Amino acid sequence: MLSKKYRTSDYLKTSEDIAAYLNEVLEDDDPKLLMLALRNVADSQGGITSIAEHTGLNRESLYKTLSGKRNPRIETINAILHVFGLRLSVTTN
């Protein structure tokens, strides 16, 4: 029997799934992990090229940003989240 490689993106089907996943990642307070999580979400929603087309952001820049090797601007994060039907919010501890 062949086993299928686990990919987080295979389990991110709805906006609710994506929001719950990103909220869990945010609990770790690790910006690099957040960028990698956004990459997983991008993969679940058609890939980086699709996200670039919907946001108007440069595809190569998005690859670098979502690799966890860059600190993105808030505008970039907002644009990406908007494609997923999400937005940033602030809550109390």
Secondary structure as UniProt FT lines:
FT   HELIX           8..11
FT   HELIX           15..26
FT   TURN            27..28
FT   HELIX           31..44
FT   TURN            45..46
FT   HELIX           47..55
FT   HELIX           59..64
FT   HELIX           65..69
FT   HELIX           74..83
FT   TURN            84..85
//
